[in-house]
């Protein structure tokens, strides 16, 4: 196999034929060809049919591994996510892959290109924006079993990654979000291989068992395996100190792995890059594996109830995310607020406690937004606008009124009938109704 070559910028801007392109795996060392390779096309690089007009490309993609039936060695793995710019600067179109196309599972690190026997086989399934390998390791061979056991052990710590080798049949160039990209419009995948270092976006092993796995099952997975959507809660300490969500997120390590990010948040976007903080929502832990902040949990539930706009969590995931946040509150012997039906709009008849929790979430959200705007404007040498500064002053004045309320002694015993809090809440809602008229 010839040495790796970088992609040439002199290549034409559009092509409908396979042209010489680079090896895009993230290792930089050349790979020597093996003249004694026993495998025919497509795995034999010395085959003239492979060498005549093109060189194969590779993409390495990070993922996890969920083991349910190790004896069978059956896997279902996302090896490419379409319609997103990957770490190589490529943007794979949804119809780039051929559904049902056969594919080889190469020995670890693409060693089958150097003559090592393949360790499994499978087919490609195109499922929406995902290209999925549905395959099986050769568990009746030493190489197949050893490779399966290796990726299984690596995946326990979220280290399992995949790479695939392919030829480009059609491509073009353009821009996505002001960044140059190469659009992969049609490709032929020859093999998928476990590797050490990944380059792709949002790939993972969906299952390793004898039946299909659905999204609901994936959501229950813990540890270093694939988690999509709601993140399961972990037993942890809790505290009630001041919560600065923007600062907490900002101080997370830039190289934090998905397993570490999952220990901070309650939800991850199944179509996002699991290695990016922007794919996660509802942070409520003080750093990686840190204690859960009860204020953040209350704010998260308020956001799920839609009091400050759309939380970003889809409706089917709301209950599972709510249970995650509520579990931390119950661990601290606090009764969590209810998960409300968002279809009812702003709920009527809320207790003062519920209104205060909603106000806490909105206030924290406004402060976070103001902090981001101030930081962005400061980078451009600008300050906050006069109008926004004035409104923030008004908010501060309103909050000062709390001092007089908090100076009243706290009464532990609940009175018979409606409490003063409930009466005040009803009074506020009555005023709101009058204003509507």
MARGU-327112 format. One record per residue (C-alpha): residue in three letters; x, y, z. Coordinates in steps of 0.2 Angstrom, whole numbers. Layout:
REM residues N
{r->ALA px->X py->Y pz->Z}
...
REM end
This chain:
REM residues 437
{r->UNK px->0 py->0 pz->0}
{r->UNK px->8 py->17 pz->-5}
{r->UNK px->12 py->30 pz->8}
{r->UNK px->-1 py->42 pz->14}
{r->UNK px->-3 py->58 pz->3}
{r->UNK px->-11 py->74 pz->8}
{r->UNK px->-26 py->80 pz->-2}
{r->UNK px->-21 py->91 pz->-16}
{r->UNK px->-29 py->108 pz->-17}
{r->UNK px->-26 py->108 pz->-36}
{r->UNK px->-39 py->95 pz->-38}
{r->UNK px->-54 py->101 pz->-48}
{r->UNK px->-69 py->108 pz->-38}
{r->UNK px->-81 py->95 pz->-44}
{r->UNK px->-79 py->77 pz->-49}
{r->UNK px->-90 py->63 pz->-54}
{r->UNK px->-76 py->50 pz->-55}
{r->UNK px->-64 py->42 pz->-43}
{r->UNK px->-48 py->53 pz->-42}
{r->UNK px->-32 py->51 pz->-33}
{r->UNK px->-36 py->57 pz->-15}
{r->UNK px->-27 py->56 pz->1}
{r->UNK px->-27 py->44 pz->15}
{r->UNK px->-37 py->53 pz->28}
{r->UNK px->-34 py->43 pz->44}
{r->UNK px->-27 py->53 pz->58}
{r->UNK px->-11 py->44 pz->60}
{r->UNK px->3 py->52 pz->50}
{r->UNK px->15 py->37 pz->47}
{r->UNK px->16 py->30 pz->29}
{r->UNK px->9 py->12 pz->27}
{r->UNK px->20 py->0 pz->17}
{r->UNK px->12 py->-11 pz->4}
{r->UNK px->12 py->-30 pz->7}
{r->UNK px->16 py->-39 pz->-9}
{r->UNK px->12 py->-56 pz->-1}
{r->UNK px->-6 py->-51 pz->4}
{r->UNK px->-17 py->-66 pz->0}
{r->UNK px->-33 py->-57 pz->-1}
{r->UNK px->-42 py->-53 pz->-18}
{r->UNK px->-50 py->-36 pz->-22}
{r->UNK px->-55 py->-26 pz->-13}
{r->UNK px->-43 py->-29 pz->1}
{r->UNK px->-28 py->-32 pz->-9}
{r->UNK px->-20 py->-15 pz->-14}
{r->UNK px->-8 py->-23 pz->-26}
{r->UNK px->-23 py->-28 pz->-37}
{r->UNK px->-22 py->-18 pz->-53}
{r->UNK px->-41 py->-14 pz->-51}
{r->UNK px->-38 py->-6 pz->-35}
{r->UNK px->-22 py->4 pz->-40}
{r->UNK px->-26 py->10 pz->-57}
{r->UNK px->-35 py->26 pz->-55}
{r->UNK px->-38 py->29 pz->-36}
{r->UNK px->-32 py->28 pz->-18}
{r->UNK px->-43 py->23 pz->-4}
{r->UNK px->-47 py->36 pz->9}
{r->UNK px->-51 py->32 pz->28}
{r->UNK px->-61 py->41 pz->41}
{r->UNK px->-59 py->37 pz->59}
{r->UNK px->-74 py->40 pz->71}
{r->UNK px->-76 py->39 pz->89}
{r->UNK px->-89 py->27 pz->98}
{r->UNK px->-93 py->16 pz->113}
{r->UNK px->-98 py->-2 pz->114}
{r->UNK px->-113 py->-10 pz->123}
{r->UNK px->-111 py->-29 pz->126}
{r->UNK px->-126 py->-39 pz->128}
{r->UNK px->-121 py->-56 pz->120}
{r->UNK px->-102 py->-58 pz->119}
{r->UNK px->-104 py->-76 pz->112}
{r->UNK px->-112 py->-71 pz->96}
{r->UNK px->-100 py->-56 pz->92}
{r->UNK px->-115 py->-47 pz->83}
{r->UNK px->-113 py->-28 pz->82}
{r->UNK px->-123 py->-13 pz->76}
{r->UNK px->-112 py->2 pz->75}
{r->UNK px->-114 py->20 pz->68}
{r->UNK px->-98 py->23 pz->57}
{r->UNK px->-104 py->39 pz->49}
{r->UNK px->-116 py->54 pz->53}
{r->UNK px->-121 py->63 pz->38}
{r->UNK px->-125 py->81 pz->35}
{r->UNK px->-112 py->87 pz->48}
{r->UNK px->-94 py->94 pz->45}
{r->UNK px->-82 py->81 pz->52}
{r->UNK px->-65 py->84 pz->59}
{r->UNK px->-57 py->81 pz->42}
{r->UNK px->-68 py->95 pz->35}
{r->UNK px->-79 py->83 pz->25}
{r->UNK px->-98 py->84 pz->24}
{r->UNK px->-105 py->68 pz->19}
{r->UNK px->-122 py->68 pz->10}
{r->UNK px->-137 py->57 pz->16}
{r->UNK px->-137 py->47 pz->0}
{r->UNK px->-118 py->45 pz->-1}
{r->UNK px->-119 py->27 pz->5}
{r->UNK px->-127 py->12 pz->-3}
{r->UNK px->-140 py->3 pz->9}
{r->UNK px->-137 py->-15 pz->10}
{r->UNK px->-119 py->-15 pz->3}
{r->UNK px->-108 py->-28 pz->10}
{r->UNK px->-93 py->-23 pz->20}
{r->UNK px->-78 py->-32 pz->28}
{r->UNK px->-73 py->-29 pz->47}
{r->UNK px->-54 py->-27 pz->46}
{r->UNK px->-42 py->-32 pz->58}
{r->UNK px->-37 py->-19 pz->71}
{r->UNK px->-30 py->-3 pz->64}
{r->UNK px->-34 py->-8 pz->46}
{r->UNK px->-21 py->-22 pz->47}
{r->UNK px->-31 py->-32 pz->34}
{r->UNK px->-24 py->-20 pz->21}
{r->UNK px->-7 py->-27 pz->26}
{r->UNK px->-12 py->-45 pz->24}
{r->UNK px->-20 py->-49 pz->41}
{r->UNK px->-36 py->-59 pz->39}
{r->UNK px->-53 py->-49 pz->41}
{r->UNK px->-61 py->-52 pz->58}
{r->UNK px->-79 py->-50 pz->53}
{r->UNK px->-91 py->-45 pz->40}
{r->UNK px->-108 py->-36 pz->38}
{r->UNK px->-119 py->-24 pz->28}
{r->UNK px->-121 py->-5 pz->28}
{r->UNK px->-138 py->1 pz->33}
{r->UNK px->-143 py->19 pz->30}
{r->UNK px->-155 py->25 pz->44}
{r->UNK px->-159 py->44 pz->42}
{r->UNK px->-143 py->53 pz->45}
{r->UNK px->-133 py->38 pz->50}
{r->UNK px->-123 py->25 pz->41}
{r->UNK px->-124 py->9 pz->52}
{r->UNK px->-113 py->-6 pz->51}
{r->UNK px->-123 py->-22 pz->55}
{r->UNK px->-110 py->-35 pz->56}
{r->UNK px->-103 py->-50 pz->65}
{r->UNK px->-86 py->-54 pz->71}
{r->UNK px->-79 py->-71 pz->67}
{r->UNK px->-80 py->-78 pz->84}
{r->UNK px->-74 py->-95 pz->78}
{r->UNK px->-57 py->-88 pz->74}
{r->UNK px->-43 py->-82 pz->86}
{r->UNK px->-42 py->-65 pz->77}
{r->UNK px->-60 py->-62 pz->78}
{r->UNK px->-62 py->-66 pz->96}
{r->UNK px->-47 py->-56 pz->101}
{r->UNK px->-52 py->-41 pz->91}
{r->UNK px->-70 py->-42 pz->99}
{r->UNK px->-63 py->-43 pz->116}
{r->UNK px->-51 py->-29 pz->113}
{r->UNK px->-64 py->-16 pz->108}
{r->UNK px->-76 py->-22 pz->122}
{r->UNK px->-63 py->-19 pz->135}
{r->UNK px->-58 py->-2 pz->128}
{r->UNK px->-76 py->3 pz->127}
{r->UNK px->-79 py->1 pz->145}
{r->UNK px->-70 py->18 pz->147}
{r->UNK px->-77 py->25 pz->132}
{r->UNK px->-61 py->22 pz->122}
{r->UNK px->-69 py->12 pz->108}
{r->UNK px->-67 py->20 pz->91}
{r->UNK px->-70 py->15 pz->73}
{r->UNK px->-63 py->19 pz->56}
{r->UNK px->-69 py->15 pz->38}
{r->UNK px->-60 py->14 pz->22}
{r->UNK px->-68 py->20 pz->6}
{r->UNK px->-67 py->27 pz->-12}
{r->UNK px->-75 py->43 pz->-17}
{r->UNK px->-85 py->41 pz->-32}
{r->UNK px->-92 py->59 pz->-33}
{r->UNK px->-88 py->75 pz->-23}
{r->UNK px->-88 py->94 pz->-24}
{r->UNK px->-83 py->109 pz->-13}
{r->UNK px->-92 py->122 pz->-4}
{r->UNK px->-95 py->131 pz->13}
{r->UNK px->-104 py->126 pz->29}
{r->UNK px->-106 py->139 pz->43}
{r->UNK px->-92 py->150 pz->35}
{r->UNK px->-80 py->135 pz->35}
{r->UNK px->-74 py->126 pz->19}
{r->UNK px->-80 py->109 pz->16}
{r->UNK px->-78 py->95 pz->4}
{r->UNK px->-95 py->87 pz->0}
{r->UNK px->-94 py->68 pz->-1}
{r->UNK px->-109 py->64 pz->-13}
{r->UNK px->-106 py->46 pz->-17}
{r->UNK px->-94 py->34 pz->-9}
{r->UNK px->-90 py->15 pz->-9}
{r->UNK px->-85 py->8 pz->8}
{r->UNK px->-74 py->-7 pz->8}
{r->UNK px->-70 py->-10 pz->26}
{r->UNK px->-74 py->-4 pz->44}
{r->UNK px->-60 py->-6 pz->57}
{r->UNK px->-58 py->-3 pz->76}
{r->UNK px->-44 py->10 pz->78}
{r->UNK px->-35 py->20 pz->92}
{r->UNK px->-39 py->38 pz->87}
{r->UNK px->-55 py->45 pz->80}
{r->UNK px->-59 py->60 pz->68}
{r->UNK px->-78 py->59 pz->65}
{r->UNK px->-94 py->65 pz->72}
{r->UNK px->-106 py->57 pz->83}
{r->UNK px->-103 py->38 pz->80}
{r->UNK px->-105 py->24 pz->92}
{r->UNK px->-109 py->5 pz->93}
{r->UNK px->-127 py->3 pz->95}
{r->UNK px->-127 py->-15 pz->101}
{r->UNK px->-118 py->-31 pz->101}
{r->UNK px->-131 py->-44 pz->103}
{r->UNK px->-142 py->-55 pz->92}
{r->UNK px->-157 py->-42 pz->89}
{r->UNK px->-159 py->-24 pz->85}
{r->UNK px->-158 py->-11 pz->98}
{r->UNK px->-169 py->5 pz->99}
{r->UNK px->-167 py->22 pz->105}
{r->UNK px->-176 py->19 pz->122}
{r->UNK px->-164 py->4 pz->126}
{r->UNK px->-149 py->15 pz->122}
{r->UNK px->-155 py->28 pz->134}
{r->UNK px->-154 py->16 pz->148}
{r->UNK px->-135 py->13 pz->145}
{r->UNK px->-123 py->18 pz->158}
{r->UNK px->-104 py->21 pz->159}
{r->UNK px->-93 py->21 pz->144}
{r->UNK px->-107 py->14 pz->132}
{r->UNK px->-118 py->24 pz->120}
{r->UNK px->-130 py->36 pz->128}
{r->UNK px->-142 py->46 pz->117}
{r->UNK px->-155 py->58 pz->123}
{r->UNK px->-159 py->57 pz->142}
{r->UNK px->-143 py->53 pz->153}
{r->UNK px->-146 py->41 pz->167}
{r->UNK px->-144 py->49 pz->185}
{r->UNK px->-129 py->43 pz->195}
{r->UNK px->-128 py->42 pz->214}
{r->UNK px->-119 py->58 pz->220}
{r->UNK px->-118 py->70 pz->234}
{r->UNK px->-129 py->86 pz->233}
{r->UNK px->-127 py->104 pz->239}
{r->UNK px->-137 py->120 pz->238}
{r->UNK px->-123 py->133 pz->236}
{r->UNK px->-124 py->147 pz->222}
{r->UNK px->-125 py->140 pz->205}
{r->UNK px->-117 py->149 pz->190}
{r->UNK px->-121 py->137 pz->175}
{r->UNK px->-111 py->148 pz->162}
{r->UNK px->-96 py->147 pz->173}
{r->UNK px->-97 py->129 pz->176}
{r->UNK px->-98 py->125 pz->158}
{r->UNK px->-84 py->137 pz->153}
{r->UNK px->-73 py->128 pz->166}
{r->UNK px->-76 py->111 pz->159}
{r->UNK px->-60 py->103 pz->152}
{r->UNK px->-58 py->107 pz->133}
{r->UNK px->-53 py->88 pz->130}
{r->UNK px->-67 py->81 pz->141}
{r->UNK px->-73 py->64 pz->134}
{r->UNK px->-91 py->60 pz->132}
{r->UNK px->-91 py->49 pz->148}
{r->UNK px->-85 py->64 pz->158}
{r->UNK px->-98 py->77 pz->150}
{r->UNK px->-112 py->65 pz->154}
{r->UNK px->-107 py->66 pz->172}
{r->UNK px->-112 py->85 pz->171}
{r->UNK px->-128 py->86 pz->161}
{r->UNK px->-145 py->78 pz->160}
{r->UNK px->-147 py->76 pz->141}
{r->UNK px->-137 py->74 pz->125}
{r->UNK px->-142 py->78 pz->108}
{r->UNK px->-143 py->61 pz->98}
{r->UNK px->-138 py->70 pz->82}
{r->UNK px->-124 py->80 pz->89}
{r->UNK px->-106 py->78 pz->92}
{r->UNK px->-104 py->69 pz->109}
{r->UNK px->-87 py->77 pz->112}
{r->UNK px->-94 py->95 pz->111}
{r->UNK px->-101 py->103 pz->126}
{r->UNK px->-114 py->111 pz->114}
{r->UNK px->-122 py->94 pz->112}
{r->UNK px->-128 py->94 pz->130}
{r->UNK px->-141 py->102 pz->140}
{r->UNK px->-146 py->105 pz->158}
{r->UNK px->-129 py->105 pz->167}
{r->UNK px->-132 py->103 pz->186}
{r->UNK px->-116 py->95 pz->192}
{r->UNK px->-101 py->105 pz->199}
{r->UNK px->-88 py->99 pz->186}
{r->UNK px->-84 py->81 pz->180}
{r->UNK px->-91 py->68 pz->193}
{r->UNK px->-95 py->83 pz->204}
{r->UNK px->-109 py->84 pz->216}
{r->UNK px->-127 py->89 pz->210}
{r->UNK px->-132 py->107 pz->213}
{r->UNK px->-150 py->107 pz->219}
{r->UNK px->-153 py->125 pz->213}
{r->UNK px->-148 py->119 pz->196}
{r->UNK px->-160 py->104 pz->197}
{r->UNK px->-175 py->115 pz->201}
{r->UNK px->-170 py->127 pz->187}
{r->UNK px->-169 py->112 pz->175}
{r->UNK px->-186 py->106 pz->180}
{r->UNK px->-193 py->124 pz->177}
{r->UNK px->-185 py->124 pz->160}
{r->UNK px->-193 py->107 pz->156}
{r->UNK px->-210 py->115 pz->160}
{r->UNK px->-206 py->129 pz->148}
{r->UNK px->-207 py->144 pz->159}
{r->UNK px->-192 py->152 pz->151}
{r->UNK px->-195 py->146 pz->133}
{r->UNK px->-191 py->130 pz->125}
{r->UNK px->-179 py->120 pz->135}
{r->UNK px->-172 py->111 pz->119}
{r->UNK px->-177 py->94 pz->126}
{r->UNK px->-189 py->85 pz->114}
{r->UNK px->-206 py->80 pz->121}
{r->UNK px->-203 py->61 pz->122}
{r->UNK px->-187 py->64 pz->132}
{r->UNK px->-195 py->76 pz->145}
{r->UNK px->-200 py->63 pz->158}
{r->UNK px->-184 py->54 pz->158}
{r->UNK px->-174 py->70 pz->160}
{r->UNK px->-186 py->75 pz->174}
{r->UNK px->-184 py->59 pz->183}
{r->UNK px->-165 py->62 pz->183}
{r->UNK px->-166 py->79 pz->190}
{r->UNK px->-180 py->74 pz->203}
{r->UNK px->-169 py->60 pz->209}
{r->UNK px->-156 py->72 pz->215}
{r->UNK px->-169 py->82 pz->225}
{r->UNK px->-176 py->67 pz->233}
{r->UNK px->-159 py->61 pz->238}
{r->UNK px->-158 py->77 pz->248}
{r->UNK px->-175 py->74 pz->255}
{r->UNK px->-183 py->88 pz->245}
{r->UNK px->-200 py->85 pz->235}
{r->UNK px->-197 py->90 pz->217}
{r->UNK px->-210 py->101 pz->208}
{r->UNK px->-221 py->92 pz->196}
{r->UNK px->-218 py->90 pz->178}
{r->UNK px->-232 py->100 pz->170}
{r->UNK px->-240 py->98 pz->153}
{r->UNK px->-233 py->111 pz->141}
{r->UNK px->-248 py->110 pz->129}
{r->UNK px->-258 py->119 pz->143}
{r->UNK px->-247 py->135 pz->141}
{r->UNK px->-243 py->144 pz->157}
{r->UNK px->-251 py->133 pz->170}
{r->UNK px->-264 py->141 pz->181}
{r->UNK px->-266 py->139 pz->200}
{r->UNK px->-248 py->137 pz->204}
{r->UNK px->-242 py->138 pz->222}
{r->UNK px->-230 py->152 pz->227}
{r->UNK px->-217 py->139 pz->229}
{r->UNK px->-219 py->134 pz->211}
{r->UNK px->-219 py->152 pz->205}
{r->UNK px->-203 py->155 pz->215}
{r->UNK px->-194 py->141 pz->207}
{r->UNK px->-200 py->147 pz->189}
{r->UNK px->-194 py->164 pz->194}
{r->UNK px->-177 py->157 pz->200}
{r->UNK px->-174 py->148 pz->183}
{r->UNK px->-179 py->164 pz->173}
{r->UNK px->-168 py->175 pz->183}
{r->UNK px->-153 py->163 pz->182}
{r->UNK px->-156 py->162 pz->163}
{r->UNK px->-157 py->181 pz->160}
{r->UNK px->-141 py->183 pz->170}
{r->UNK px->-132 py->169 pz->160}
{r->UNK px->-138 py->177 pz->144}
{r->UNK px->-133 py->195 pz->149}
{r->UNK px->-116 py->188 pz->154}
{r->UNK px->-113 py->180 pz->137}
{r->UNK px->-118 py->196 pz->128}
{r->UNK px->-107 py->207 pz->139}
{r->UNK px->-92 py->195 pz->135}
{r->UNK px->-96 py->195 pz->117}
{r->UNK px->-97 py->214 pz->116}
{r->UNK px->-81 py->216 pz->126}
{r->UNK px->-72 py->206 pz->113}
{r->UNK px->-77 py->219 pz->101}
{r->UNK px->-73 py->234 pz->112}
{r->UNK px->-91 py->238 pz->116}
{r->UNK px->-101 py->238 pz->132}
{r->UNK px->-119 py->234 pz->135}
{r->UNK px->-132 py->245 pz->127}
{r->UNK px->-140 py->259 pz->137}
{r->UNK px->-158 py->251 pz->136}
{r->UNK px->-152 py->234 pz->142}
{r->UNK px->-142 py->241 pz->156}
{r->UNK px->-157 py->251 pz->162}
{r->UNK px->-168 py->236 pz->162}
{r->UNK px->-155 py->226 pz->172}
{r->UNK px->-155 py->240 pz->185}
{r->UNK px->-173 py->239 pz->187}
{r->UNK px->-172 py->220 pz->189}
{r->UNK px->-159 py->223 pz->203}
{r->UNK px->-171 py->235 pz->211}
{r->UNK px->-185 py->223 pz->211}
{r->UNK px->-174 py->210 pz->219}
{r->UNK px->-170 py->222 pz->233}
{r->UNK px->-188 py->221 pz->239}
{r->UNK px->-184 py->203 pz->244}
{r->UNK px->-175 py->209 pz->259}
{r->UNK px->-191 py->215 pz->267}
{r->UNK px->-199 py->198 pz->264}
{r->UNK px->-185 py->188 pz->270}
{r->UNK px->-184 py->198 pz->286}
{r->UNK px->-200 py->190 pz->292}
{r->UNK px->-197 py->175 pz->303}
{r->UNK px->-200 py->158 pz->295}
{r->UNK px->-214 py->148 pz->302}
{r->UNK px->-212 py->129 pz->301}
{r->UNK px->-230 py->123 pz->305}
{r->UNK px->-242 py->124 pz->290}
{r->UNK px->-259 py->133 pz->295}
{r->UNK px->-276 py->125 pz->292}
{r->UNK px->-284 py->130 pz->275}
{r->UNK px->-275 py->140 pz->262}
{r->UNK px->-258 py->147 pz->267}
{r->UNK px->-253 py->165 pz->266}
{r->UNK px->-242 py->160 pz->251}
{r->UNK px->-256 py->152 pz->242}
{r->UNK px->-267 py->167 pz->245}
{r->UNK px->-254 py->179 pz->239}
{r->UNK px->-251 py->167 pz->223}
{r->UNK px->-270 py->168 pz->220}
{r->UNK px->-270 py->187 pz->222}
{r->UNK px->-256 py->189 pz->209}
{r->UNK px->-265 py->177 pz->197}
{r->UNK px->-281 py->187 pz->199}
{r->UNK px->-272 py->203 pz->195}
{r->UNK px->-265 py->195 pz->180}
{r->UNK px->-282 py->190 pz->174}
{r->UNK px->-289 py->207 pz->177}
{r->UNK px->-275 py->214 pz->166}
{r->UNK px->-279 py->202 pz->152}
{r->UNK px->-296 py->210 pz->152}
REM end
